Amino acid sequence: MPKKIERDASDGTLEQELQRERREHALIDEEKLGMDELEEERLRRELASDDDGSTTKK
């Protein structure tokens, strides 16, 4: 878990640190969204194959 770093509010590096953390969180969210989309596509394929009458183990 990242350490919290205390800095003077007038220090410009605090804003840079916050922006960096926001970008990291946005990237993590995008990765999670991508994984969710892959899972949805897999489930759609399974449902489509089930609708075609083929049997799959669950």
C-alpha distance matrix in Angstrom:
0.0 3.8 6.5 9.3 12.4 15.7 18.6 22.2 22.8 25.7 23.6 23.6 20.4 18.6 20.2 19.3 15.6 15.9 17.9 15.6 12.7 15.5 16.7 13.5 13.4 17.1 16.9 14.6 17.1 19.9 18.8 18.6 21.9 23.3 22.4 24.0 27.1 27.4 27.3 29.9 32.1 32.0 33.0 35.8 37.1 37.2 39.0 41.4 42.3 42.8 45.1 47.0 48.0 46.1 44.3 40.7 39.0 36.3
3.8 0.0 3.8 6.5 9.1 12.6 15.2 18.8 19.5 22.2 20.0 20.0 16.6 15.0 16.8 15.8 12.1 12.8 15.1 12.7 10.2 13.5 14.8 12.0 12.5 16.2 16.2 14.7 17.3 20.0 19.3 19.6 22.7 24.1 23.8 25.5 28.2 28.8 29.1 31.5 33.6 33.9 35.0 37.5 38.9 39.3 41.1 43.3 44.3 45.0 47.1 49.1 50.3 48.4 46.8 43.3 41.8 39.2
6.5 3.8 0.0 3.8 6.2 9.5 12.5 16.2 17.4 20.2 18.1 18.8 15.5 13.8 16.3 15.8 12.1 13.1 16.0 14.2 12.0 15.4 17.1 14.8 15.4 19.0 19.4 18.1 20.6 23.3 22.9 23.2 26.2 27.7 27.5 29.0 31.8 32.5 32.8 35.1 37.2 37.5 38.6 41.1 42.6 43.0 44.6 46.9 48.0 48.6 50.7 52.7 53.9 52.0 50.4 46.9 45.3 42.6
9.3 6.5 3.8 0.0 3.8 6.5 9.6 13.1 14.1 17.2 15.4 16.4 13.6 11.2 13.8 14.2 10.6 11.1 14.5 13.5 11.3 14.3 16.7 15.2 15.4 18.8 19.9 19.0 20.9 23.8 24.0 24.1 26.8 28.7 28.7 30.0 32.7 33.8 34.1 36.1 38.4 39.0 39.9 42.2 43.9 44.4 45.8 48.0 49.4 50.0 51.9 54.0 55.3 53.7 52.1 48.7 47.2 44.4
12.4 9.1 6.2 3.8 0.0 3.8 6.4 10.1 11.6 14.3 12.3 13.6 10.9 8.9 12.2 12.5 9.3 10.8 14.1 13.4 12.1 15.3 17.4 16.4 17.2 20.4 21.4 21.1 23.1 25.7 26.0 26.6 29.1 30.9 31.2 32.6 35.1 36.2 36.8 38.8 40.9 41.6 42.7 44.9 46.6 47.2 48.7 50.8 52.2 52.9 54.7 56.8 58.2 56.6 55.2 51.8 50.4 47.6
15.7 12.6 9.5 6.5 3.8 0.0 3.8 7.0 8.9 11.8 10.6 12.7 10.9 8.6 12.0 13.3 10.9 11.8 15.4 15.5 14.5 17.1 19.6 19.1 19.7 22.6 24.1 23.9 25.6 28.2 28.9 29.4 31.7 33.6 34.2 35.3 37.7 39.1 39.7 41.4 43.6 44.6 45.5 47.5 49.4 50.1 51.4 53.5 55.0 55.7 57.4 59.5 61.0 59.5 58.1 54.8 53.4 50.6
18.6 15.2 12.5 9.6 6.4 3.8 0.0 3.8 6.2 8.4 6.9 9.5 8.3 6.5 10.2 11.7 10.2 11.5 14.7 15.2 15.1 17.4 19.7 19.9 20.8 23.3 24.9 25.2 26.8 29.2 30.2 31.0 33.0 34.8 35.7 36.9 39.1 40.6 41.4 43.0 45.1 46.2 47.3 49.1 51.0 51.9 53.2 55.1 56.8 57.6 59.1 61.2 62.9 61.4 60.3 57.0 55.8 53.0
22.2 18.8 16.2 13.1 10.1 7.0 3.8 0.0 3.8 5.4 5.3 8.8 9.1 7.6 10.5 12.8 12.3 13.2 16.1 17.3 17.5 19.3 21.7 22.4 23.2 25.4 27.2 27.8 29.2 31.4 32.8 33.6 35.2 37.3 38.4 39.4 41.4 43.1 44.0 45.4 47.5 48.9 49.8 51.5 53.5 54.6 55.6 57.5 59.3 60.2 61.5 63.7 65.5 64.1 63.1 59.8 58.8 55.9
22.8 19.5 17.4 14.1 11.6 8.9 6.2 3.8 0.0 3.8 5.4 7.7 9.0 6.8 8.5 11.6 11.7 11.6 14.3 16.2 16.4 17.6 20.2 21.4 21.8 23.6 25.9 26.7 27.6 29.8 31.5 32.3 33.6 35.8 37.1 37.9 39.7 41.7 42.7 43.8 45.9 47.5 48.3 49.8 52.0 53.2 54.0 55.8 57.8 58.7 59.8 62.1 63.9 62.8 61.9 58.8 57.9 55.0
25.7 22.2 20.2 17.2 14.3 11.8 8.4 5.4 3.8 0.0 3.8 6.3 8.8 8.1 9.3 11.9 13.0 13.5 15.4 17.5 18.4 19.4 21.6 23.2 24.0 25.5 27.6 28.8 29.8 31.6 33.5 34.5 35.7 37.7 39.3 40.2 41.8 43.8 45.0 46.0 47.9 49.7 50.7 52.0 54.1 55.5 56.3 58.0 60.0 61.0 62.1 64.2 66.3 65.1 64.3 61.3 60.5 57.7
23.6 20.0 18.1 15.4 12.3 10.6 6.9 5.3 5.4 3.8 0.0 3.8 5.4 5.9 7.8 9.5 10.5 12.0 13.7 15.1 16.4 18.0 19.7 21.0 22.4 23.9 25.6 26.9 28.3 30.0 31.5 32.9 34.2 35.9 37.5 38.7 40.3 42.0 43.4 44.6 46.4 48.0 49.2 50.6 52.5 53.9 55.0 56.6 58.5 59.6 60.8 62.8 64.8 63.5 62.7 59.6 58.8 56.1
23.6 20.0 18.8 16.4 13.6 12.7 9.5 8.8 7.7 6.3 3.8 0.0 3.8 5.4 5.6 6.6 8.9 10.3 11.1 12.7 14.7 15.8 17.1 18.9 20.5 21.6 23.2 24.9 26.2 27.5 29.3 30.9 32.0 33.5 35.3 36.6 37.9 39.7 41.3 42.4 44.0 45.7 47.1 48.3 50.1 51.7 52.8 54.2 56.2 57.5 58.6 60.4 62.6 61.3 60.7 57.7 57.1 54.5
20.4 16.6 15.5 13.6 10.9 10.9 8.3 9.1 9.0 8.8 5.4 3.8 0.0 3.8 5.4 4.9 6.0 8.6 9.7 10.3 12.2 14.1 15.2 16.3 18.2 19.7 20.9 22.4 24.2 25.5 26.9 28.5 30.0 31.4 33.0 34.5 35.9 37.4 39.0 40.4 41.9 43.5 44.9 46.3 48.0 49.5 50.8 52.2 54.0 55.3 56.6 58.4 60.5 59.0 58.3 55.1 54.4 51.9
18.6 15.0 13.8 11.2 8.9 8.6 6.5 7.6 6.8 8.1 5.9 5.4 3.8 0.0 3.8 5.4 5.0 6.2 8.7 9.8 10.6 12.4 14.3 15.4 16.6 18.4 20.1 21.1 22.5 24.4 25.9 27.0 28.5 30.3 31.7 32.9 34.6 36.3 37.6 38.9 40.7 42.2 43.4 44.9 46.8 48.1 49.2 50.9 52.7 53.8 55.1 57.1 59.0 57.7 56.9 53.7 52.9 50.2
20.2 16.8 16.3 13.8 12.2 12.0 10.2 10.5 8.5 9.3 7.8 5.6 5.4 3.8 0.0 3.8 5.4 5.1 6.2 8.6 9.9 10.5 12.4 14.3 15.3 16.4 18.4 20.0 21.0 22.5 24.5 25.8 26.8 28.6 30.4 31.4 32.8 34.7 36.2 37.2 38.9 40.7 41.9 43.1 45.1 46.6 47.6 49.1 51.1 52.3 53.3 55.3 57.4 56.3 55.6 52.6 52.1 49.4
19.3 15.8 15.8 14.2 12.5 13.3 11.7 12.8 11.6 11.9 9.5 6.6 4.9 5.4 3.8 0.0 3.8 5.4 5.1 6.1 8.6 9.9 10.6 12.3 14.3 15.3 16.6 18.5 19.9 21.0 22.7 24.5 25.6 27.0 28.8 30.2 31.5 33.1 34.8 36.0 37.5 39.2 40.7 41.9 43.6 45.2 46.5 47.8 49.7 51.0 52.2 54.0 56.1 54.8 54.2 51.2 50.7 48.2
15.6 12.1 12.1 10.6 9.3 10.9 10.2 12.3 11.7 13.0 10.5 8.9 6.0 5.0 5.4 3.8 0.0 3.8 5.5 5.1 6.2 8.6 9.9 10.6 12.3 14.2 15.4 16.6 18.3 20.0 21.2 22.7 24.3 25.7 27.2 28.6 30.3 31.7 33.1 34.6 36.3 37.7 39.1 40.6 42.3 43.7 45.0 46.5 48.3 49.5 50.9 52.7 54.7 53.2 52.4 49.2 48.5 46.0
15.9 12.8 13.1 11.1 10.8 11.8 11.5 13.2 11.6 13.5 12.0 10.3 8.6 6.2 5.1 5.4 3.8 0.0 3.8 5.4 5.1 6.2 8.7 9.9 10.5 12.2 14.3 15.3 16.4 18.3 20.0 21.0 22.4 24.3 25.8 26.8 28.5 30.3 31.5 32.7 34.6 36.2 37.3 38.7 40.7 42.0 43.1 44.7 46.6 47.7 48.9 50.9 52.9 51.7 50.9 47.8 47.2 44.5
17.9 15.1 16.0 14.5 14.1 15.4 14.7 16.1 14.3 15.4 13.7 11.1 9.7 8.7 6.2 5.1 5.5 3.8 0.0 3.8 5.5 5.1 6.2 8.7 9.9 10.5 12.4 14.3 15.2 16.4 18.5 20.0 20.9 22.5 24.5 25.6 26.8 28.7 30.3 31.3 32.9 34.7 36.1 37.2 39.1 40.7 41.7 43.1 45.1 46.4 47.4 49.3 51.5 50.3 49.8 46.8 46.5 43.9
15.6 12.7 14.2 13.5 13.4 15.5 15.2 17.3 16.2 17.5 15.1 12.7 10.3 9.8 8.6 6.1 5.1 5.4 3.8 0.0 3.8 5.4 5.1 6.2 8.7 9.8 10.6 12.4 14.3 15.3 16.6 18.5 19.9 21.1 22.8 24.4 25.7 27.2 28.8 30.3 31.7 33.2 34.8 36.1 37.8 39.3 40.7 42.0 43.8 45.2 46.5 48.2 50.3 48.8 48.2 45.1 44.6 42.2
12.7 10.2 12.0 11.3 12.1 14.5 15.1 17.5 16.4 18.4 16.4 14.7 12.2 10.6 9.9 8.6 6.2 5.1 5.5 3.8 0.0 3.8 5.4 5.0 6.2 8.5 9.8 10.5 12.2 14.2 15.3 16.5 18.2 19.9 21.1 22.5 24.3 25.8 27.0 28.5 30.3 31.7 33.0 34.5 36.3 37.6 38.8 40.5 42.2 43.3 44.7 46.6 48.5 47.1 46.3 43.2 42.5 39.9
15.5 13.5 15.4 14.3 15.3 17.1 17.4 19.3 17.6 19.4 18.0 15.8 14.1 12.4 10.5 9.9 8.6 6.2 5.1 5.4 3.8 0.0 3.8 5.4 5.1 6.1 8.6 9.9 10.4 12.2 14.2 15.3 16.3 18.3 20.0 20.9 22.4 24.4 25.6 26.7 28.5 30.3 31.4 32.7 34.7 36.1 37.1 38.6 40.6 41.7 42.9 44.9 46.9 45.8 45.1 42.2 41.7 39.1
16.7 14.8 17.1 16.7 17.4 19.6 19.7 21.7 20.2 21.6 19.7 17.1 15.2 14.3 12.4 10.6 9.9 8.7 6.2 5.1 5.4 3.8 0.0 3.8 5.5 5.0 6.2 8.6 9.8 10.5 12.3 14.2 15.1 16.4 18.4 19.8 20.9 22.6 24.4 25.5 26.9 28.7 30.2 31.3 33.1 34.7 35.9 37.2 39.1 40.5 41.7 43.4 45.6 44.3 43.9 40.9 40.7 38.3
13.5 12.0 14.8 15.2 16.4 19.1 19.9 22.4 21.4 23.2 21.0 18.9 16.3 15.4 14.3 12.3 10.6 9.9 8.7 6.2 5.0 5.4 3.8 0.0 3.8 5.4 5.1 6.2 8.6 9.9 10.6 12.4 14.2 15.3 16.7 18.4 20.0 21.2 22.7 24.4 25.8 27.2 28.8 30.3 31.8 33.2 34.7 36.2 37.8 39.1 40.6 42.3 44.2 42.7 42.0 38.9 38.4 36.0
13.4 12.5 15.4 15.4 17.2 19.7 20.8 23.2 21.8 24.0 22.4 20.5 18.2 16.6 15.3 14.3 12.3 10.5 9.9 8.7 6.2 5.1 5.5 3.8 0.0 3.8 5.4 5.0 6.1 8.6 9.8 10.5 12.2 14.1 15.3 16.4 18.3 20.0 21.0 22.4 24.3 25.7 26.9 28.5 30.4 31.5 32.7 34.4 36.2 37.3 38.6 40.6 42.5 41.2 40.4 37.3 36.7 34.1
17.1 16.2 19.0 18.8 20.4 22.6 23.3 25.4 23.6 25.5 23.9 21.6 19.7 18.4 16.4 15.3 14.2 12.2 10.5 9.8 8.5 6.1 5.0 5.4 3.8 0.0 3.8 5.4 5.0 6.2 8.7 9.9 10.4 12.2 14.3 15.2 16.4 18.4 19.9 20.8 22.5 24.4 25.6 26.7 28.7 30.3 31.3 32.6 34.7 35.9 37.0 38.9 41.0 39.9 39.4 36.6 36.4 33.9
16.9 16.2 19.4 19.9 21.4 24.1 24.9 27.2 25.9 27.6 25.6 23.2 20.9 20.1 18.4 16.6 15.4 14.3 12.4 10.6 9.8 8.6 6.2 5.1 5.4 3.8 0.0 3.8 5.4 5.0 6.2 8.6 9.7 10.5 12.4 14.2 15.2 16.5 18.4 19.8 21.1 22.7 24.4 25.6 27.1 28.8 30.2 31.4 33.1 34.7 35.9 37.5 39.7 38.3 37.8 34.9 34.7 32.5
14.6 14.7 18.1 19.0 21.1 23.9 25.2 27.8 26.7 28.8 26.9 24.9 22.4 21.1 20.0 18.5 16.6 15.3 14.3 12.4 10.5 9.9 8.6 6.2 5.0 5.4 3.8 0.0 3.8 5.4 5.1 6.2 8.6 9.8 10.6 12.3 14.2 15.4 16.6 18.4 20.0 21.2 22.6 24.4 25.9 27.1 28.6 30.2 31.8 33.0 34.5 36.3 38.2 36.6 35.9 32.8 32.3 29.9
17.1 17.3 20.6 20.9 23.1 25.6 26.8 29.2 27.6 29.8 28.3 26.2 24.2 22.5 21.0 19.9 18.3 16.4 15.2 14.3 12.2 10.4 9.8 8.6 6.1 5.0 5.4 3.8 0.0 3.8 5.4 5.1 6.1 8.6 9.9 10.4 12.3 14.3 15.2 16.4 18.4 19.9 21.0 22.4 24.4 25.7 26.7 28.4 30.3 31.3 32.6 34.6 36.5 35.4 34.7 31.8 31.5 28.9
19.9 20.0 23.3 23.8 25.7 28.2 29.2 31.4 29.8 31.6 30.0 27.5 25.5 24.4 22.5 21.0 20.0 18.3 16.4 15.3 14.2 12.2 10.5 9.9 8.6 6.2 5.0 5.4 3.8 0.0 3.8 5.4 5.0 6.1 8.6 9.7 10.4 12.3 14.2 15.1 16.5 18.4 19.9 20.9 22.6 24.4 25.5 26.7 28.7 30.1 31.2 32.9 35.2 34.0 33.7 30.9 31.0 28.8
18.8 19.3 22.9 24.0 26.0 28.9 30.2 32.8 31.5 33.5 31.5 29.3 26.9 25.9 24.5 22.7 21.2 20.0 18.5 16.6 15.3 14.2 12.3 10.6 9.8 8.7 6.2 5.1 5.4 3.8 0.0 3.8 5.4 5.0 6.2 8.6 9.8 10.6 12.4 14.2 15.4 16.6 18.5 19.9 21.3 22.7 24.4 25.7 27.2 28.7 30.2 31.7 33.7 32.2 31.7 28.7 28.6 26.5
18.6 19.6 23.2 24.1 26.6 29.4 31.0 33.6 32.3 34.5 32.9 30.9 28.5 27.0 25.8 24.5 22.7 21.0 20.0 18.5 16.5 15.3 14.2 12.4 10.5 9.9 8.6 6.2 5.1 5.4 3.8 0.0 3.8 5.4 5.1 6.2 8.6 9.8 10.5 12.3 14.3 15.3 16.5 18.3 20.1 21.1 22.4 24.2 25.8 26.8 28.4 30.3 32.1 30.7 29.9 26.9 26.5 24.1
21.9 22.7 26.2 26.8 29.1 31.7 33.0 35.2 33.6 35.7 34.2 32.0 30.0 28.5 26.8 25.6 24.3 22.4 20.9 19.9 18.2 16.3 15.1 14.2 12.2 10.4 9.7 8.6 6.1 5.0 5.4 3.8 0.0 3.8 5.4 5.0 6.2 8.7 9.8 10.4 12.3 14.2 15.2 16.4 18.5 19.9 20.9 22.3 24.4 25.5 26.6 28.6 30.6 29.6 29.2 26.5 26.7 24.3
23.3 24.1 27.7 28.7 30.9 33.6 34.8 37.3 35.8 37.7 35.9 33.5 31.4 30.3 28.6 27.0 25.7 24.3 22.5 21.1 19.9 18.3 16.4 15.3 14.1 12.2 10.5 9.8 8.6 6.1 5.0 5.4 3.8 0.0 3.8 5.4 5.1 6.3 8.7 9.8 10.6 12.4 14.3 15.3 16.7 18.5 20.0 21.0 22.7 24.4 25.6 27.1 29.3 28.0 27.8 25.1 25.5 23.6
22.4 23.8 27.5 28.7 31.2 34.2 35.7 38.4 37.1 39.3 37.5 35.3 33.0 31.7 30.4 28.8 27.2 25.8 24.5 22.8 21.1 20.0 18.4 16.7 15.3 14.3 12.4 10.6 9.9 8.6 6.2 5.1 5.4 3.8 0.0 3.8 5.4 5.1 6.2 8.6 9.9 10.6 12.4 14.2 15.4 16.6 18.4 19.9 21.2 22.6 24.3 25.8 27.6 26.1 25.5 22.5 22.5 20.4
24.0 25.5 29.0 30.0 32.6 35.3 36.9 39.4 37.9 40.2 38.7 36.6 34.5 32.9 31.4 30.2 28.6 26.8 25.6 24.4 22.5 20.9 19.8 18.4 16.4 15.2 14.2 12.3 10.4 9.7 8.6 6.2 5.0 5.4 3.8 0.0 3.8 5.4 5.1 6.1 8.6 9.8 10.5 12.2 14.3 15.3 16.4 18.2 20.0 20.9 22.3 24.3 26.1 25.0 24.4 21.6 21.7 19.4
27.1 28.2 31.8 32.7 35.1 37.7 39.1 41.4 39.7 41.8 40.3 37.9 35.9 34.6 32.8 31.5 30.3 28.5 26.8 25.7 24.3 22.4 20.9 20.0 18.3 16.4 15.2 14.2 12.3 10.4 9.8 8.6 6.2 5.1 5.4 3.8 0.0 3.8 5.4 5.0 6.2 8.6 9.8 10.4 12.4 14.2 15.2 16.3 18.4 19.8 20.8 22.5 24.8 23.8 23.8 21.4 22.1 20.2
27.4 28.8 32.5 33.8 36.2 39.1 40.6 43.1 41.7 43.8 42.0 39.7 37.4 36.3 34.7 33.1 31.7 30.3 28.7 27.2 25.8 24.4 22.6 21.2 20.0 18.4 16.5 15.4 14.3 12.3 10.6 9.8 8.7 6.3 5.1 5.4 3.8 0.0 3.8 5.4 5.1 6.2 8.7 9.9 10.7 12.4 14.3 15.3 16.6 18.4 19.9 21.2 23.3 21.8 21.7 19.0 19.7 18.2
27.3 29.1 32.8 34.1 36.8 39.7 41.4 44.0 42.7 45.0 43.4 41.3 39.0 37.6 36.2 34.8 33.1 31.5 30.3 28.8 27.0 25.6 24.4 22.7 21.0 19.9 18.4 16.6 15.2 14.2 12.4 10.5 9.8 8.7 6.2 5.1 5.4 3.8 0.0 3.8 5.4 5.1 6.2 8.6 9.9 10.6 12.3 14.1 15.4 16.4 18.3 20.0 21.6 20.2 19.5 16.7 17.0 15.1
29.9 31.5 35.1 36.1 38.8 41.4 43.0 45.4 43.8 46.0 44.6 42.4 40.4 38.9 37.2 36.0 34.6 32.7 31.3 30.3 28.5 26.7 25.5 24.4 22.4 20.8 19.8 18.4 16.4 15.1 14.2 12.3 10.4 9.8 8.6 6.1 5.0 5.4 3.8 0.0 3.8 5.4 5.1 6.1 8.7 9.8 10.4 12.1 14.2 15.1 16.2 18.3 20.3 19.5 19.3 17.1 17.9 16.0
32.1 33.6 37.2 38.4 40.9 43.6 45.1 47.5 45.9 47.9 46.4 44.0 41.9 40.7 38.9 37.5 36.3 34.6 32.9 31.7 30.3 28.5 26.9 25.8 24.3 22.5 21.1 20.0 18.4 16.5 15.4 14.3 12.3 10.6 9.9 8.6 6.2 5.1 5.4 3.8 0.0 3.8 5.4 5.0 6.3 8.7 9.8 10.4 12.3 14.1 15.1 16.5 18.9 17.9 18.3 16.3 17.7 16.5
32.0 33.9 37.5 39.0 41.6 44.6 46.2 48.9 47.5 49.7 48.0 45.7 43.5 42.2 40.7 39.2 37.7 36.2 34.7 33.2 31.7 30.3 28.7 27.2 25.7 24.4 22.7 21.2 19.9 18.4 16.6 15.3 14.2 12.4 10.6 9.8 8.6 6.2 5.1 5.4 3.8 0.0 3.8 5.4 5.2 6.3 8.7 9.9 10.7 12.3 14.2 15.4 17.2 15.6 15.5 13.1 14.2 13.2
33.0 35.0 38.6 39.9 42.7 45.5 47.3 49.8 48.3 50.7 49.2 47.1 44.9 43.4 41.9 40.7 39.1 37.3 36.1 34.8 33.0 31.4 30.2 28.8 26.9 25.6 24.4 22.6 21.0 19.9 18.5 16.5 15.2 14.3 12.4 10.5 9.8 8.7 6.2 5.1 5.4 3.8 0.0 3.8 5.4 5.0 6.1 8.5 9.8 10.4 12.1 14.2 15.6 14.6 14.2 12.1 13.2 11.6
35.8 37.5 41.1 42.2 44.9 47.5 49.1 51.5 49.8 52.0 50.6 48.3 46.3 44.9 43.1 41.9 40.6 38.7 37.2 36.1 34.5 32.7 31.3 30.3 28.5 26.7 25.6 24.4 22.4 20.9 19.9 18.3 16.4 15.3 14.2 12.2 10.4 9.9 8.6 6.1 5.0 5.4 3.8 0.0 3.8 5.4 5.1 6.0 8.5 9.7 10.3 12.2 14.5 14.1 14.7 13.4 15.3 14.3
37.1 38.9 42.6 43.9 46.6 49.4 51.0 53.5 52.0 54.1 52.5 50.1 48.0 46.8 45.1 43.6 42.3 40.7 39.1 37.8 36.3 34.7 33.1 31.8 30.4 28.7 27.1 25.9 24.4 22.6 21.3 20.1 18.5 16.7 15.4 14.3 12.4 10.7 9.9 8.7 6.3 5.2 5.4 3.8 0.0 3.8 5.5 5.0 6.1 8.5 9.8 10.5 12.8 11.8 12.6 11.3 13.8 13.6
37.2 39.3 43.0 44.4 47.2 50.1 51.9 54.6 53.2 55.5 53.9 51.7 49.5 48.1 46.6 45.2 43.7 42.0 40.7 39.3 37.6 36.1 34.7 33.2 31.5 30.3 28.8 27.1 25.7 24.4 22.7 21.1 19.9 18.5 16.6 15.3 14.2 12.4 10.6 9.8 8.7 6.3 5.0 5.4 3.8 0.0 3.8 5.4 5.2 6.1 8.6 9.9 11.1 9.7 9.7 8.0 10.3 10.0
39.0 41.1 44.6 45.8 48.7 51.4 53.2 55.6 54.0 56.3 55.0 52.8 50.8 49.2 47.6 46.5 45.0 43.1 41.7 40.7 38.8 37.1 35.9 34.7 32.7 31.3 30.2 28.6 26.7 25.5 24.4 22.4 20.9 20.0 18.4 16.4 15.2 14.3 12.3 10.4 9.8 8.7 6.1 5.1 5.5 3.8 0.0 3.8 5.4 4.9 6.1 8.6 10.0 10.0 10.4 9.8 12.2 11.5
41.4 43.3 46.9 48.0 50.8 53.5 55.1 57.5 55.8 58.0 56.6 54.2 52.2 50.9 49.1 47.8 46.5 44.7 43.1 42.0 40.5 38.6 37.2 36.2 34.4 32.6 31.4 30.2 28.4 26.7 25.7 24.2 22.3 21.0 19.9 18.2 16.3 15.3 14.1 12.1 10.4 9.9 8.5 6.0 5.0 5.4 3.8 0.0 3.8 5.4 5.0 6.3 9.0 9.3 11.0 11.2 14.3 14.4
42.3 44.3 48.0 49.4 52.2 55.0 56.8 59.3 57.8 60.0 58.5 56.2 54.0 52.7 51.1 49.7 48.3 46.6 45.1 43.8 42.2 40.6 39.1 37.8 36.2 34.7 33.1 31.8 30.3 28.7 27.2 25.8 24.4 22.7 21.2 20.0 18.4 16.6 15.4 14.2 12.3 10.7 9.8 8.5 6.1 5.2 5.4 3.8 0.0 3.8 5.4 5.0 6.8 5.9 7.8 8.2 11.7 12.7
42.8 45.0 48.6 50.0 52.9 55.7 57.6 60.2 58.7 61.0 59.6 57.5 55.3 53.8 52.3 51.0 49.5 47.7 46.4 45.2 43.3 41.7 40.5 39.1 37.3 35.9 34.7 33.0 31.3 30.1 28.7 26.8 25.5 24.4 22.6 20.9 19.8 18.4 16.4 15.1 14.1 12.3 10.4 9.7 8.5 6.1 4.9 5.4 3.8 0.0 3.8 5.3 5.4 5.4 6.1 7.2 10.3 11.0
45.1 47.1 50.7 51.9 54.7 57.4 59.1 61.5 59.8 62.1 60.8 58.6 56.6 55.1 53.3 52.2 50.9 48.9 47.4 46.5 44.7 42.9 41.7 40.6 38.6 37.0 35.9 34.5 32.6 31.2 30.2 28.4 26.6 25.6 24.3 22.3 20.8 19.9 18.3 16.2 15.1 14.2 12.1 10.3 9.8 8.6 6.1 5.0 5.4 3.8 0.0 3.8 5.3 7.4 9.2 10.9 14.1 14.6
47.0 49.1 52.7 54.0 56.8 59.5 61.2 63.7 62.1 64.2 62.8 60.4 58.4 57.1 55.3 54.0 52.7 50.9 49.3 48.2 46.6 44.9 43.4 42.3 40.6 38.9 37.5 36.3 34.6 32.9 31.7 30.3 28.6 27.1 25.8 24.3 22.5 21.2 20.0 18.3 16.5 15.4 14.2 12.2 10.5 9.9 8.6 6.3 5.0 5.3 3.8 0.0 3.8 5.7 8.9 11.1 14.7 16.1
48.0 50.3 53.9 55.3 58.2 61.0 62.9 65.5 63.9 66.3 64.8 62.6 60.5 59.0 57.4 56.1 54.7 52.9 51.5 50.3 48.5 46.9 45.6 44.2 42.5 41.0 39.7 38.2 36.5 35.2 33.7 32.1 30.6 29.3 27.6 26.1 24.8 23.3 21.6 20.3 18.9 17.2 15.6 14.5 12.8 11.1 10.0 9.0 6.8 5.4 5.3 3.8 0.0 3.8 6.4 9.6 13.0 14.7
46.1 48.4 52.0 53.7 56.6 59.5 61.4 64.1 62.8 65.1 63.5 61.3 59.0 57.7 56.3 54.8 53.2 51.7 50.3 48.8 47.1 45.8 44.3 42.7 41.2 39.9 38.3 36.6 35.4 34.0 32.2 30.7 29.6 28.0 26.1 25.0 23.8 21.8 20.2 19.5 17.9 15.6 14.6 14.1 11.8 9.7 10.0 9.3 5.9 5.4 7.4 5.7 3.8 0.0 3.8 6.7 10.3 12.6
44.3 46.8 50.4 52.1 55.2 58.1 60.3 63.1 61.9 64.3 62.7 60.7 58.3 56.9 55.6 54.2 52.4 50.9 49.8 48.2 46.3 45.1 43.9 42.0 40.4 39.4 37.8 35.9 34.7 33.7 31.7 29.9 29.2 27.8 25.5 24.4 23.8 21.7 19.5 19.3 18.3 15.5 14.2 14.7 12.6 9.7 10.4 11.0 7.8 6.1 9.2 8.9 6.4 3.8 0.0 3.8 6.8 9.4
40.7 43.3 46.9 48.7 51.8 54.8 57.0 59.8 58.8 61.3 59.6 57.7 55.1 53.7 52.6 51.2 49.2 47.8 46.8 45.1 43.2 42.2 40.9 38.9 37.3 36.6 34.9 32.8 31.8 30.9 28.7 26.9 26.5 25.1 22.5 21.6 21.4 19.0 16.7 17.1 16.3 13.1 12.1 13.4 11.3 8.0 9.8 11.2 8.2 7.2 10.9 11.1 9.6 6.7 3.8 0.0 3.8 6.4
39.0 41.8 45.3 47.2 50.4 53.4 55.8 58.8 57.9 60.5 58.8 57.1 54.4 52.9 52.1 50.7 48.5 47.2 46.5 44.6 42.5 41.7 40.7 38.4 36.7 36.4 34.7 32.3 31.5 31.0 28.6 26.5 26.7 25.5 22.5 21.7 22.1 19.7 17.0 17.9 17.7 14.2 13.2 15.3 13.8 10.3 12.2 14.3 11.7 10.3 14.1 14.7 13.0 10.3 6.8 3.8 0.0 3.8
36.3 39.2 42.6 44.4 47.6 50.6 53.0 55.9 55.0 57.7 56.1 54.5 51.9 50.2 49.4 48.2 46.0 44.5 43.9 42.2 39.9 39.1 38.3 36.0 34.1 33.9 32.5 29.9 28.9 28.8 26.5 24.1 24.3 23.6 20.4 19.4 20.2 18.2 15.1 16.0 16.5 13.2 11.6 14.3 13.6 10.0 11.5 14.4 12.7 11.0 14.6 16.1 14.7 12.6 9.4 6.4 3.8 0.0
